[in-house]
Amino acid sequence: MYHSKDITVLIATKDRVKQIERAIRSSVNQSINPRVVVLDDASKVNIKDELAEKFSDFQIDWIRSDMPSGVAGARNKLVENSSGSIMVFLDDDAYFEDENCLEKILKKFSSSEGLAAMAFKIILRQGTEGLQIPFSRLERIFKKNIHNKETEVSYYVGAGHVLLREVFEKIGGYDDDFFYGLEELDLSSSIIKERGNIIYFPLVKVIHEPQRSVVNKKNQLKDETYYSIRNRIWVSYKHLPKIYFISHLFIWCSYYFIKSLFKFQLIKYFFALRDGLLKLKYLKRKPFDSESLKYLKKNYGRLWY
């Protein structure tokens, strides 16, 4: 049985004062009173100086990194500087839809056995409204109401999710080297191999209004595309059995090659490919066993691609 003191909201931000203020406000205006930890990840302005006075009546811990940590590294720092078994991660450009979200999370974890992670129903507002949920487009077409049903899944979306601290620490947290992109898929795979369950919990809704990525800067070689290619190689190598690894790598590398060709970014493509392949000899490879594969096939896992 968990209590309100066991839940902590963790938010990292970089140069987004307006967005992080909204995310914090949605976290403290809940039916239960959580502790919130905010990481200022090397912003040009000091986030604490800008906002601390506005939230002086709430339990907020402000920490700062002088060097950019990336998504994976920032989340690890948030965990290191927090307590509480139920860790609710929220992106700085996302916010809870209503004031009962944390209470719903608390009740679900208190009544569930073997629950290690939780995916939310994330409502994407970027021009037109859409959903960021852990199901393929094909599954959404054939199962029209899948977005409204609680079910076990194979991964979670990073904009809003929950991780159980004891499982997170057993795995070793996020891999800092990922820096940006696919860190959720990597950790989800490790959770499944540890026999942890991940559920999609649509009763908790998060609004996500994505901002321009902090790694997408003009003329920057290591941008979102670079990390997507490099990290895809790492994730598939670490977790997939050989036959799935070959298929997965072929399909995704072909996709990124065509995409890079049309965007005149082939130099970036081959640079990311090189960096991804060079590190394989240093990565620990532990493919999914039969039990993990059974879980993935049952719960919307993607193995071939």
N, C-alpha and C positions, 0 to 999 in steps of 0.2 A: 504494500500500500504506500503510495507516494503522497506527499503533502506539498503545499505551495512553496515551501522553502527548498524543495528539491528541483524546482524548475528555474532555469536561467535562460535569458534571451541574449544571443551573441550576434553582434553586428559589426562588420568591418566597413570602413569607408575611406575614400581618397578624393578630396577636393569636391565633395558634394554636400555642402552645408544644408541646402534646402531639402534635399531628398532624405538625408540622415535624420534631420529633425522630424520629418513626417514619419519615418520608420520607428523612431524612438517613441513618439507620441502614441502611435498605434499599439506599442508594446506596454506602455505604462497605463494607458487607459483601458485596462482589462478588469474583469470581474475579480481576478486574484491579483495580488501585489507581487510581481516578480522582481528579481534582481536582473539588471540589464548591464552588460559589459560592452563598451564601445571601443573599438580599435581605430585610431587615426593612423592609417598606413602611409606615412610620409607625405601628408597633404602640404600644399604650399601655405595654407592658413592653418592655424591651430584650432582644431574642431572643438576641443574642450573650452578654449577661451571664447569661442563664438556661441556656445550653447549651454554651458554648465549652469549658468544663472537661471535659465529658463526651466531647468529640470531639478532645481535644488531641493525640491520636496520629495524626490523619488530616489530609489536605491539604484544609483547608476555609478559604475566604476569606469573611469576614463583612462585609457592607456594609449601610448603613442610609440610608433616605430619610426626611426629616423631614416631607415632604408626600406624601399618597397619590398613587400613580402610575397606578392602574388596572392591569388585566391587561396591556394592550398596552405601556404605559409601563414597567411593572416588568420585562417581558421584555427590552425594549430596554436598560434599565440593567444587567441581568444580562450581556447580550452585551458591552456597553461595558466592563464590569469583569472580563472573562474572556479566556481565550485557548483555542486548540484548535479544530481544523476541524470536529469532530463535536460539535454542541451538543445535549445531551439535556435536554429540558425536562420537569420533573415538577411537578405541582401539589402544594401542601403537604398536601392531604388524600388523596394517592395514594402508592402504594409498589410497588416491584418484587416480583413473586411469588417469584422465586428468585435465587440468587447468580450466575447465568450470563448475565443479561440484557445487561449491557454488553459482554461478550465476544461474544455473538451479533450485537449491533449493529456492533461493530468489524469482525467478519469479513464481514458483509454489505456494508458500505460499501467494504471493501477489494477485494471481488470484483465490484463493480457499476460499470458505466459510466453516467454521466448521472444518477445518483441524487442528488436534491436534498433530499428529505424522506421521513420514514418515519412511518407511523401504527402504533400498537401495538394489540394485542388488549386492550381495557380492560374489565375485569370490574367491573360496577357493583354495589355492595353498599349498597342503600338500601331497607330493608325486605326485599323479595324480590330475588334476584340477577338481574341482566340484563347486557346488553352495550352498550358505547358504541363503535361501530365505524362506519366511513365507507360504510355501505350503507343504503338506504332499507328501510322495513319490508316493502315489496312484494318487493324483491329477496331479502330474507331468507326470505320465505315460499316463493318459487318456486325458490330455490337453497338448499336446506336446509343444506348444508355450507360455505356461502360464508365463514363466520366462521373456518374452519380452513385456508383456502387463501391462499397468498401471491399477490398480484395488484397490478397498478397501479390506483390510485384517483385521485379528483379532489380530495380534501381529507383532512385529518387531524383528530383530536379533540384538544383542547388539554390534557386531563388528563395525557397522556404522549405525547411525540412527539420526533422528531429533525429538526434543520435543519442543512444544510451552511453553514458560516460564509460562504464566498465567494459563495454564491447569496443569502444573507440580506443581506449588505452591498451586493451589486449592486442588489438591489431597493430597499434603503433601510430595511429592517427593518419592524417593525410600525408602523402609523399610530397615534401617541399619542392622537389625537383620538377614536378609537373608545372608549377608556377601558375598556369592559367589553362583551363580547359580539360575536361574528362576526368577531373579529380573525383567527382561523384561516382562515376562508373567504376573507377579503380577501387574506391573504398567499398562500394556496394558489393563488388565481386568478392572482396575479402570478408565481408560480413556473411555472405552466403556460404563461403568455405568454412566459416566458423560455426555454421548451423544456426545463424541468427535469422529471424524473419523480418522482412520489410513489408509494410502495408501501405496501401494507398488509402488515405482517410479524407474523403471529400467533404466531411462536415467542417473541416478547417479550410477556409478559403483565404488565399493571399492574392492581393492585387499587385501585379508586376508591371511597372512602366520603365522598360529598359532604357538606360542612358548609353551614350557612346562608350565603348570599352576603353579602359585606361591604357590598354596595350596597343590600341589602334591609333598610332600617330603617323603623321605623314612621313613617308620615306623611311619608315622603321622596318627593318628586315624581320625582326621577331615580333610579329603581330598575331592576331587571332588565327589567321590561316596557318601560319608557321606552327603554332602550338597545337592546333587541331591535328595536323599531319604527324608531327613528332610524337605527341602523346598517344595518338591512336595506335601507333606501332608499339609503344611501351605497354599499353593496357592489354592489347591482344596477345603479346608475347608472354606477359606475366601470368595470364589467367586461362587462356584457351588451349585445349588439347590440339595436337599438331594439325589434324585435318581441318578443324575450324579456324585455326590460326592462319593457315595458308589461304583459305577461302576469304576470310575476313580481310586480310592484308591486301589480297589481289583486288577485291571489289572496292575497298576504300581508297587504295592508292590510285586505281584507275579513275575513280570519281574525282579525286583531288587533282590528278594530272590534267583531266579535261577542263576542270574548273580553272586551274591555273593557266592553262593554254589560252583560254578565251579572255582571261583577265590580264594577259601578258605578264604573268608572275612565275614563269618557269624557273628562274634563278632561285626564288624563294622556295619553290616546291622541292628542288633538288637539295637545297641547303637543309631544309627540314628533314628530308628523307635521309640524308647523310647523318645528321645528328641523332635521329631516331635509331638508325641501325647500328651506329658506332657504340651506343651505350648498352646494347643488348647483352654483351658479354659480362657486364657488371650487374645486371638485374637478376633478382632471384625469381626463378621460374617455378611456379607451383600451379599446374593446370587444375581445373575443376575435376573433382573425382566423380564417380557415378552418382553419388547422392546429391551433389551440387548440381550436376547436369539434369537430374530428375526434377529438382526444384525449379531450375531455369525453364525447362520445357513446359512445366505446368503453369508457371507464373510469368508469362509474357517475356521471357528472356530472348535475346537475339544472339545467336551463335554463329550463323553462317556469314552474317554481314553486320 
